[in-house]
Amino acid sequence: MRRQIFLPIVMSVIGIFYAAFDPSVGLGTENAASTPAIGHLDLQAQIKATASKVISGVVNISSTVLVRDQAPFDEGPLFGTLPQTPPQRQYGQGSGVIVTADGYIVTNNHVVADALEVEVLLADRRQYKGRVIATDPKTDVAIVKIDATGLPTIPWGDSSRLGVGDFVLAIGNPLGLNQTVTFGIVSAVGRADVGIADYEDFIQTDAPINPGNSGGALVNIKGELIGINTAIASPTGGSIGVGFAVPSNMARTAMQSLLKTGRVVRGFLGASTQDVNSLLAKLFRLPDVKGAIITDLMPKGSAERAGLRRGDVVVRFDGKEIVDPGRLQNLIGGSSIGSKHRLDVIREGKPEQVELMVQEAPLERIKRTPPTHVETPSHPLNGVLVDELKPATARQLGLGTISGVMVTGVEESSMAESAGLMQGDLIVEVNRQPTPNLAAFQRVVEPLKSREPILLLINRQGTFVYMPVEAE
């Protein structure tokens, strides 16, 4: 069984070395001409030197939390409150990276969240009580402090310079095995929508990462900190060669802000955005399936002040390509408050440029849940029931001056249902034309041709989304 588990990892590492250093395996004509040959022993010596240099800068973090469980209902008395079991101590283990000689350590928020006690074990076996200075759940970054001086550190690197194929080392305490070093490559950058944190721009690596590695160091071949190991994708709970690390630039910015203000000060677009798919790219006349569609604007927010409009598609930020809304959010979130940036947008199929001055992110808005009504429009949205949005309903939903028609029913197996339209959605536009009431909705919908896709702008529980409905 052990042979079956470990053989694929061994073979993948052998494959990396074979492809990189066997003269019979070319790097491609262009790379071969510009990249000097590296011998196997040279790389091995570099890896050993790097590991030796950085391993003492990674620590073991043990945390203690109290968990109180209620007793099962049928075990309680007939009257009165449910009995509770005594609080139970639970222990967790993770890793951390020493980034200053006087004891500041970067780790993951989930390693120390709600911890009553934190113990930090250094590579030389010295042990310290740790204090959680600040945390940022939105990036899963936390800062721990120990009272010590003259500590070994790992220098910060520039994660923006990373590319797919770069060699990396992951250092941590997987499964409680202190100061473990694994080796691999960067297998992807800019991973978002992983579902781990609100702000995601993960480095993906095949350097084996396991439980206990969280908060440890991901370093480049020069021994610079380019990521904080955070999570793995695995159906088994162990490494299958897909691990994720918070980029060092994001972690460093979060740390600096936490130490300065006690919280992370982020830039804010002041607009809701949506991803681009192939049909939306066609309807918005985009050159490719990339960008962030502006679906709603916050009054007096950065986007509105810059002159952005609903339906604009942001494709570049200071010349950097915007593949999806996550990329735009990360770039703006990491920008200094008050800084100015050039946005390239596609507006009505034509390129435009606007200057955006970044504002600070406000408190999160609360999403509200709408109720329903009943009526019928005509072709081409067959199977969709709508009704006027009554002022009382708008007040109840806290919609203020927002207008539109309320979807009160969607026929099963209809094209609208396939597109994702739901009861309770508020249709604000059809094919970029406002539908403030039922009469306007019917005027826009009735002349539409049956075989052409329709582009709806809907308000779903306070969030604006463009929704294409394909014709049969």
Secondary structure by P-SEA (a helix, b strand, c coil): ccccccaaaaaaaaaaaaaaccccccccaaaaaccccccaaaaaaaaaaaaaaccccbbbbbbbbbbbbbccccccccccccccccbbbbbbbbccccccccbbbbbbccccccccbbbbbccccbbbbbbbccccccccbbbbbccccbbbbbbbccccccccccccccccccccccbbbbbbccccccccccccccccbbbbbccccccccccccccccccccccccccccccccccccbbbbccaaaaaaaaaaaaaccbbbbbbccbbbbbbcaaaaaaacccccbbbbbcccccccccccccccccbbbccccccccccaaaaaaaaaaccccbbbbbbbbcccbbbbbbbbbbccccbbbbbbbbccccccccccccbbbbcccaaaaaaaccccbbbbbbccccccccccccccccccccccccccccccaaaaaaacccccccbbbbbbcccccbbbbbbbbcc
